[in-house]
Amino acid sequence: MDIKTASALHRLRLVSVPEALSFPALLIFGSLLSRVSDIDYLMMPLGVIHGILFVLYGVFLLDVWNKAKWPFKKVLLFFVLALVPFGGLYGDKLLKRDEGDSVIAARAREAAGA
């Protein structure tokens, strides 16, 4: 794996956890609190934050798909995980495993070449 692919995977990992946590925060603190109390000022900022994180996640997922040459089923899995509350946490776990495997493979190639 080259450095561009590794950095694309790392960017996706960096945005996956905040995106996974922003959706339940929007549901709980934004929607639920605005319905049961007079606290409705959280809906707009949480919605904007979640929207930005979701778009970044989608852009970074497309970047990883392009650079890592993932199969469509894997990209679809990560997209569905972004739609499920806390799904990005599981996606981060999968990405961490892929990132670790790629580092091990790169070190093995480097040792064989040296």
Rosetta blueprint (number, residue, H / E / L):
1 M L
2 D L
3 I H
4 K H
5 T H
6 A H
7 S H
8 A H
9 L H
10 H H
11 R H
12 L H
13 R H
14 L H
15 V H
16 S H
17 V H
18 P H
19 E H
20 A H
21 L H
22 S H
23 F H
24 P H
25 A H
26 L H
27 L H
28 I H
29 F H
30 G H
31 S H
32 L H
33 L H
34 S H
35 R H
36 V H
37 S L
38 D L
39 I L
40 D L
41 Y L
42 L L
43 M H
44 M H
45 P H
46 L H
47 G H
48 V H
49 I H
50 H H
51 G H
52 I H
53 L H
54 F H
55 V H
56 L H
57 Y H
58 G H
59 V H
60 F H
61 L H
62 L H
63 D H
64 V H
65 W H
66 N H
67 K H
68 A H
69 K L
70 W L
71 P L
72 F H
73 K H
74 K H
75 V H
76 L H
77 L H
78 F H
79 F H
80 V H
81 L H
82 A H
83 L H
84 V L
85 P L
86 F L
87 G H
88 G H
89 L H
90 Y H
91 G H
92 D H
93 K H
94 L H
95 L H
96 K H
97 R H
98 D H
99 E H
100 G H
101 D H
102 S H
103 V H
104 I H
105 A H
106 A H
107 R H
108 A H
109 R H
110 E H
111 A H
112 A H
113 G H
114 A L
